[in-house]
Amino acid sequence: MLIREDSIVKSVISQRVYFMLKRTIALSIVMVWTVGLYAQSEPERIYSVFYIKAKAGSEEKLEKGLANHIQKFHSDGKWPEYVHEIIAGEKTGQYFHFSAPHRWEDFDKRVRSEKDIRDWQINLLPYIDENSASLQRSFFRFLPELSLPYEGNFNMYRVNYVYVRPGKDNDFRYFLSRTNEAHKKLKDGHKHHRYVKVLGGEGSLYVNIHPMDKFEEMSQPGGLLRKAFGEEEAKRIWDIYNVAVKKTTSELRKARPDLSSKN
């Protein structure tokens, strides 16, 4: 029986394609399993956050009340609270208050003392602008798989809020993963923490926080994706971002250790 040469070639190619496809699927399964295992081994880190706006002329009294309150009721390490001052952005002059890191069950177990509540009512509430969005609490979850972690305390934090369109979370997370990949490929030493809002406010919201000690660190070279992946791939990734993202805002926070827990 005669076998055509082109049939043999097609058969060989088909086998190669089959084994390549099989290998790709196997690698994909391993990657998914690894990510899932990492997510399971990493306990959730929940952040309870809200902004505080002082009444006009009451900034000094509010800061004094905050410092004394946190020193009295949040210095034992059981429920640490921290305060940053907004020095650039639409909330300039306000304070960013957060408590972290927690697990969800921590909020069930927490019991505030009467003295704690009373002190807040007497020494802080009278100096807070009731007509603002002050004290509107939100909860955010830390995203270790999409972060380039840093440790320690810094003087300032550059913060970007990204509002994602409905149904586009996976696309946006893909964009974030590629920026991480680019930083690692270029070995530029860039660090950031990323969070997603899980409760409070409207829409899907992500936060990117980059630590700084000096203003000169605001100056960063552009073209990250282009340098890492080339013009064509960078454009493709940015196209995904532009479709996924509804809007962005930013602010600069100054750490206020004098208004925060010491632990």
Secondary structure, 3 states (H helix, E strand, C coil): CCCCHHHHHHHHHHHHHHHHHHHHHHHHHHHHHHHHHHHHHCCCCEEEEEEECECCCCHHHHHHHHHHHHHHHCCCCCCCCEEEEEEECCCCCCEEEEEEEECHHHHHHCCCCHHHHHHHHHHCHHHECCCCCCCCCEEEEECHHHCECCCCCCCEEEEEEEEECCCCHHHHHHHHHHHHHHHHHHCCCCCEEEEEEEECCCCEEEEEEEEECCHHHHCCCCCHHHHHHCHHHHHHHHHHHHHHEEEEEEEEEEECHHHCCCC
